[in-house]
C-alpha cells in the first residue's frame, strides 16, 4: 500500500470552499477501485490547518487517480484556496516502491 499524508494551511475565508471541494474529491476518490481510503480533517489545535490522508492499493492506483477528471480539474482550484504549498509525506508498506506525487512537479 502507498499512503500520502498532506498538511495544508487554509485561510479562514477559504475554509468553506476548501471543505466543499475536498468533500467532492473524497467522494469521487473513494469510488475508485484502487483507492483504499481518501479523507480529510481539520486540526483541533489550529482552525487553519487541514490534513488529507490518501491510501492506495498500488502504484497503478496512484497513477489512475492522478489522471481522473476530478483530480486534474480540482488541483488548480485547490491551490488557490491554500497558503503556500502542501507538506506531503509518503509512506509505503514493506516491499512497496515509492511513487511521484501529483504535487511533485509544482514545487
Helices and strands as residue ranges (DSSP letters): E 2-9, G 12-14, H 15-29, E 35-42, E 49-56, H 59-66, H 69-81, E 83-92, G 104-106
